[in-house]
């Protein structure tokens, strides 16, 4: 076991190219559940300089033994890791277990992507071929709600494609980051291939953008921060992938069972405390099943509780987050149904009926266990969709609307779930980000961390 008790002082949780690091400012992090998670030290100036210094590309040997060993180590440390996840996120026991098991599933199914490309173009006097090469340095800014699984995903695929990798942990996940880094080393992954760091976000951004190596920043976090980060990367000549939390909507057609559809929507709204990029934020339901759907949804909202004991819907990350979304809900002018009141980090699961279409609740969504609903057919749903500020994901529950028609009508959606709960994701599924950034189409993880170049020569 990692011999660093919860709540104790861990001065060097970070790893900078294999070296335990932490010479900077001390921080004490609190769990959304209340207790202190850890006191630790961030990176100092010397360590930041080392982190972003030019280094040779890692040599990528067979990854299979290391990947298998990492899975074994995660199982050996299962109780400690699940405790760390729950303390960092406030997820209930079921959702915490789901995140942990999804990480094991990813490891068991992982296969290094092939670098081969078959496409090319030949004329009488020219031979053009496409080649894949590593980017160089990948910097992944990871979110608090999914640090473990996304950290493992980013590292495995980036390293497999020949890159060095820096995983920047959110402060709340410092303990999980320290544990993961040690397990990667123990599994046999080379220390010069990765860094896992807990440090000030501005220090990280500035250092990464000033680094001399070819690099790509993969940001996973608040939608509000995405545009500014993309702009900074553009000015610095740094490639960027932007993945924000999204604003997922669902449409329920008249051919659906209203009670089952309500259960699916509500489950998608409260899973992981409503804090994923694919959580259901709002629903349009066809007029012919509206009454039955609303009745079922009101009952579910009245029966759902939030608490700290891990049996119900857990807290948000901070009291400020809960207060902010309470205001967003209130300003939507919708009719609110819930059991309980906002209390610290706890945000009671909330149903908002018929909010204003131009309200922030509808246009921007929320990162909390709440959802809105309105009456409307697919034409009205598609028309309203154009006002979605973060159209990352949509769900269409219908036996008559084709996937092709949904894709054509719901422009900007990188992910469309047909007759399913969008909050349920497979660890191996492709990811896509926001179309406005122009550089993040839907694709497999292995494709995200490589450059495709054209080699043009004579025959």
C-alpha positions in Angstrom: 0.0 0.0 0.0 1.0 3.6 -0.5 2.1 4.5 3.1 0.7 8.0 3.1 -2.5 8.1 5.3 -5.4 10.3 4.3 -5.2 13.7 6.0 -1.5 13.5 6.5 1.3 15.6 5.0 2.6 14.4 1.6 5.3 16.9 0.6 6.2 15.4 -2.8 3.1 13.8 -4.5 4.2 14.9 -8.0 6.5 13.0 -10.3 8.6 15.0 -12.8 10.1 12.6 -15.2 10.4 9.9 -12.5 11.6 12.2 -9.7 9.4 12.8 -6.6 8.8 16.5 -6.6 7.2 19.3 -4.5 9.3 22.3 -3.4 6.7 24.9 -3.8 3.8 26.3 -1.8 2.0 24.0 0.7 -1.7 23.3 0.1 -4.4 21.6 2.1 -7.2 20.1 0.2 -10.7 19.4 1.5 -13.0 16.8 0.3 -16.5 17.7 -0.9 -17.5 15.2 1.8 -15.9 17.4 4.5 -12.6 16.0 5.8 -9.1 17.0 4.8 -7.8 14.8 2.0 -4.1 15.7 2.1 -1.6 18.5 2.7 1.0 18.6 0.0 3.5 20.9 -1.7 3.1 22.1 -5.3 6.0 22.3 -7.8 8.7 24.9 -7.2 10.4 27.0 -9.9 13.3 24.6 -10.3 10.9 21.7 -10.8 8.8 23.6 -13.3 11.9 24.4 -15.3 12.8 20.7 -15.4 9.2 19.7 -16.2 9.2 21.8 -19.4 12.8 21.4 -20.5 13.6 19.8 -23.9 14.0 16.0 -23.6 14.5 13.2 -26.2 11.5 11.2 -27.3 10.8 8.1 -25.2 11.6 4.7 -26.6 8.4 2.7 -26.8 9.0 -1.0 -26.2 6.2 -3.6 -25.9 3.6 -2.1 -23.5 1.7 -5.3 -22.9 3.6 -6.5 -19.7 3.4 -3.0 -18.2 -0.3 -2.6 -19.0 -1.1 -6.0 -17.5 1.0 -5.2 -14.4 -0.8 -1.8 -13.9 -4.1 -3.6 -13.9 -2.8 -6.0 -11.2 -1.5 -3.1 -9.1 -4.8 -1.2 -9.3 -6.6 -4.3 -8.1 -4.1 -4.7 -5.2 -4.7 -1.1 -4.2 -8.4 -1.1 -5.0 -9.7 0.0 -1.5 -7.2 2.8 -1.2 -7.9 4.1 -4.8 -11.7 3.9 -4.4 -11.4 5.8 -1.1 -9.2 8.5 -2.9 -11.7 8.8 -5.8 -14.7 9.2 -3.4 -12.9 11.8 -1.3 -12.0 13.8 -4.4 -15.4 13.7 -6.1 -18.0 13.1 -3.5 -19.5 10.3 -5.7 -21.7 7.7 -4.0 -20.3 4.2 -3.6 -21.9 2.9 -6.8 -20.6 5.6 -9.0 -17.1 5.4 -7.4 -17.0 1.7 -8.1 -18.2 2.3 -11.7 -15.3 4.7 -12.3 -12.7 2.3 -10.8 -14.1 -0.7 -12.8 -14.2 1.3 -16.0 -10.5 2.0 -15.6 -9.8 -1.7 -15.2 -11.9 -2.4 -18.2 -9.9 0.1 -20.2 -6.6 -1.5 -19.2 -7.8 -5.0 -20.0 -9.0 -4.0 -23.5 -6.2 -1.6 -24.4 -4.3 -2.2 -27.6 -1.6 0.0 -28.8 -2.8 1.8 -32.0 -1.3 1.0 -35.3 0.8 3.8 -36.9 0.1 2.5 -40.4 -1.7 4.6 -43.0 -2.7 3.1 -46.3 -3.9 6.2 -48.1 -1.8 8.0 -50.7 -1.8 9.3 -54.3 0.3 8.3 -57.2 0.6 10.0 -60.6 3.0 9.4 -63.5 5.7 11.5 -61.9 4.7 11.9 -58.2 4.2 9.6 -55.3 2.4 11.2 -52.3 1.9 9.2 -49.1 0.7 10.0 -45.7 2.8 9.3 -42.6 1.9 9.4 -38.9 4.5 10.8 -36.5 4.3 11.6 -32.8 3.4 15.2 -31.7 6.3 15.3 -29.2 5.0 16.5 -25.8 1.4 16.0 -24.7 0.1 18.1 -21.8 -3.3 16.9 -20.5 -5.2 19.2 -18.1 -7.5 16.7 -16.4 -10.8 17.1 -14.6 -11.7 16.4 -11.0 -14.7 14.2 -11.9 -12.7 11.6 -13.9 -9.0 12.0 -13.1 -8.1 8.3 -12.8 -9.7 7.0 -15.9 -8.8 9.9 -18.1 -5.2 10.0 -16.7 -4.7 6.4 -17.6 -6.3 6.8 -21.0 -4.3 9.9 -21.9 -1.0 8.3 -20.8 -1.4 4.9 -22.4 -2.4 6.3 -25.8 0.0 9.2 -25.9 2.9 7.0 -24.8 1.9 4.3 -27.3 2.1 6.8 -30.1 5.6 7.9 -29.2 5.0 11.0 -27.1 6.2 12.2 -23.7 3.2 13.0 -21.5 2.5 15.5 -18.7 -0.7 14.9 -16.7 -1.7 18.0 -14.8 -3.9 16.9 -11.8 -6.6 19.2 -10.3 -5.8 20.1 -6.8 -8.6 18.0 -5.4 -7.1 14.9 -6.9 -3.6 15.3 -5.6 -3.8 12.1 -3.6 -5.1 10.1 -6.5 -2.4 11.6 -8.7 0.4 10.7 -6.3 -0.9 7.1 -6.1 -1.3 6.7 -9.9 2.2 8.0 -10.6 3.8 5.5 -8.2 1.8 2.6 -9.7 2.9 3.6 -13.2 6.5 3.4 -12.2 6.0 0.1 -10.3 4.3 -1.3 -13.3 7.5 -0.7 -15.3 6.6 2.3 -17.4 9.7 4.4 -17.9 10.0 7.5 -15.7 11.2 9.6 -18.6 8.0 9.0 -20.5 5.6 10.8 -18.1 5.1 13.4 -15.4 2.1 13.6 -13.1 2.0 17.0 -11.4 0.0 19.0 -8.9 0.8 22.7 -9.5 -0.7 26.1 -10.0 -2.8 26.1 -13.2 -1.3 29.4 -14.5 2.3 28.2 -13.8 1.5 25.0 -15.8 -0.1 26.9 -18.7 2.7 29.5 -19.0 5.4 26.9 -18.8 3.8 24.5 -21.3 3.2 27.2 -23.8 6.8 28.5 -23.6 8.3 25.0 -23.9 10.5 24.5 -27.0 9.4 21.0 -27.9 6.6 20.4 -30.4 3.5 20.1 -28.2 -0.2 19.6 -27.9 -2.4 20.8 -25.0 -5.4 18.6 -24.3 -7.8 20.5 -22.0 -10.6 18.7 -20.2 -12.5 21.0 -17.9 -14.9 24.0 -17.7 -16.5 25.0 -20.9 -16.1 28.6 -19.7 -12.3 28.3 -19.8 -12.1 26.6 -23.2 -12.2 29.7 -25.5 -9.5 31.5 -23.6 -7.2 28.5 -23.5 -7.7 27.9 -27.3 -6.8 31.5 -28.0 -3.6 31.3 -25.9 -2.5 28.1 -27.6 -3.1 29.7 -31.0 -1.0 32.7 -30.1 1.8 30.5 -28.8 1.8 28.2 -31.9 0.7 25.3 -29.8 -1.9 22.7 -30.9 -4.9 22.3 -28.7 -7.8 19.9 -28.1 -10.7 21.4 -26.1 -13.1 19.1 -24.2 -15.5 21.0 -21.9 -18.4 19.6 -19.9 -21.0 20.1 -22.6 -24.7 20.7 -22.3 -26.5 17.4 -23.2 -30.1 17.4 -24.2 -32.5 14.5 -24.7 -35.6 14.2 -27.0 -38.3 11.7 -26.1 -40.7 10.8 -29.0 -44.3 9.7 -28.8 -43.5 6.1 -29.6 -41.5 5.7 -26.3 -42.7 4.3 -23.0 -43.1 7.5 -20.9 -42.2 5.9 -17.6 -39.2 4.1 -18.9 -38.1 7.3 -20.8 -38.5 9.3 -17.6 -36.4 6.8 -15.6 -33.6 7.0 -18.3 -33.6 10.8 -18.3 -33.5 11.1 -14.5 -30.8 8.5 -14.2 -28.7 10.4 -16.7 -29.2 13.6 -14.8 -28.1 12.4 -11.4 -25.4 9.8 -12.2 -22.0 11.0 -10.9 -23.9 13.8 -9.1 -24.8 15.3 -12.5 -21.1 16.3 -13.0 -20.1 14.8 -16.4 -19.9 16.3 -19.9 -22.7 13.9 -20.9 -25.1 14.3 -18.0 -28.7 14.9 -19.1 -29.3 18.6 -18.5 -32.6 19.0 -20.4 -35.4 17.1 -22.1 -38.0 17.8 -24.8 -40.9 15.4 -24.6 -43.5 14.9 -27.4 -46.9 16.4 -26.5 -48.7 13.0 -26.8 -46.8 11.5 -23.8 -46.1 14.7 -21.9 -48.5 14.2 -19.0 -47.4 10.6 -18.3 -43.7 11.6 -18.6 -44.0 14.6 -16.3 -45.9 12.6 -13.7 -43.3 9.9 -13.6 -40.4 12.4 -13.5 -42.0 14.4 -10.7 -42.3 11.2 -8.6 -38.7 10.3 -9.2 -37.5 13.8 -8.2 -39.6 13.7 -5.0 -38.1 10.3 -4.1 -34.4 11.2 -4.7 -32.2 12.5 -1.8 -28.8 13.9 -1.6 -26.5 13.0 1.3 -22.9 12.5 2.3 -23.1 8.8 3.3 -22.6 7.4 -0.2 -26.1 5.9 -0.6 -27.8 8.7 -2.6 -26.8 11.6 -4.8 -23.6 13.1 -3.4 -22.3 16.7 -3.1 -20.9 19.1 -5.7 -17.2 20.0 -5.4 -17.6 23.3 -3.5 -20.4 25.3 -1.7 -19.7 28.1 -4.2 -20.6 25.8 -7.1 -23.9 24.7 -5.4 -24.8 28.4 -4.7 -24.0 29.4 -8.3 -26.2 26.7 -9.8 -29.0 27.5 -7.4 -29.1 31.0 -8.9 -29.0 29.6 -12.4 -32.1 27.5 -11.7 -33.9 30.3 -10.0 -33.3 32.7 -12.9 -34.6 30.2 -15.5 -38.2 31.1 -14.4 -39.1 27.4 -14.5 -41.3 25.6 -12.0 -39.0 23.8 -9.5 -39.5 20.4 -7.8 -37.2 18.9 -5.3 -36.8 17.5 -1.8 -34.5 19.5 0.4 -32.5 22.7 0.1 -29.0 23.6 -0.9 -26.7 23.0 2.1 -23.0 23.6 1.7 -21.8 21.3 -1.1 -25.1 19.4 -1.2 -27.4 20.3 -4.1 -30.8 18.5 -3.9 -31.7 16.7 -7.1 -34.0 19.1 -8.9 -36.5 19.0 -11.7 -37.2 22.4 -13.5 -40.3 22.4 -15.7 -40.8 24.8 -18.6 -37.8 27.2 -18.1 -37.2 30.0 -20.5 -35.5 28.8 -23.6 -33.0 31.7 -23.5 -32.1 31.1 -19.8 -28.5 30.1 -18.9 -30.0 26.8 -17.5 -31.1 25.9 -21.1 -28.4 27.6 -23.1 -25.3 26.7 -21.1 -26.5 23.8 -18.9 -25.3 23.0 -15.4 -22.8 20.8 -13.6 -25.2 19.5 -10.9 -27.9 16.8 -10.4 -30.7 18.7 -12.0 -32.6 18.7 -15.3 -35.2 20.8 -17.1 -38.0 19.6 -19.3 -40.3 21.2 -21.9 -43.0 20.0 -24.2 -42.2 19.8 -27.9 -41.8 17.5 -31.0 -38.6 16.8 -32.8 -39.0 19.9 -35.0 -39.1 22.1 -31.9 -36.2 20.2 -30.3 -34.0 20.7 -33.3 -34.9 24.3 -33.6 -34.1 25.0 -30.0 -30.8 23.0 -30.3 -29.3 25.8 -32.4 -29.3 27.9 -29.2 -27.2 25.4 -27.2 -23.9 27.1 -26.3 -22.1 23.8 -25.7 -23.7 21.2 -28.1 -21.3 18.4 -27.3 -23.9 15.6 -26.8 -27.5 14.8 -27.6 -29.8 11.8 -27.0 -32.7 10.9 -29.2 -35.2 8.4 -27.9 -37.3 7.4 -30.9 -38.1 4.4 -33.1 -38.9 6.5 -36.1 -36.1 9.1 -36.3 -33.0 7.7 -38.0 -29.5 8.4 -36.8 -28.7 10.0 -40.1 -31.6 12.5 -39.7 -30.6 13.2 -36.1 -27.0 13.9 -37.2 -28.2 16.2 -40.0 -30.6 18.2 -37.8 -28.5 18.4 -34.7 -25.5 20.3 -36.0 -22.5 20.7 -33.8 -23.2 17.5 -31.8 -20.0 15.4 -31.6 -21.9 12.5 -29.9 -25.5 11.4 -30.5 -26.9 8.6 -28.4 -29.9 6.8 -29.9 -32.4 5.3 -27.4 -29.9 5.3 -24.5 -28.7 7.2 -21.5 -25.9 9.6 -22.7 -24.3 9.6 -19.2 -23.2 6.0 -19.7 -19.9 5.9 -21.6 -17.7 3.1 -22.6 -14.0 3.6 -21.8 -13.0 2.7 -25.3 -15.4 4.9 -27.2 -14.1 7.7 -29.5 -14.2 11.3 -28.2 -14.9 14.5 -29.9 -14.8 18.1 -28.8 -16.3 21.4 -29.8 -16.6 22.1 -33.5 -15.7 25.9 -33.0 -12.1 24.9 -32.1 -11.7 23.4 -35.5 -9.1 20.8 -34.5 -11.0 18.2 -32.4 -13.1 16.0 -34.6 -14.5 12.7 -33.2 -11.8 10.1 -33.4 -10.1 7.3 -31.5 -7.7 8.2 -28.7 -4.7 7.0 -30.6 -5.5 9.4 -33.4 -5.6 12.4 -31.1 -1.9 12.3 -30.2 -0.3 11.9 -33.6 0.5 14.2 -36.6 -0.5 13.1 -40.0 1.9 14.6 -42.6 2.2 14.4 -46.4 5.4 13.1 -48.0 5.5 14.3 -51.6 8.2 12.8 -53.8 9.0 11.7 -57.3 8.2 8.1 -58.5 
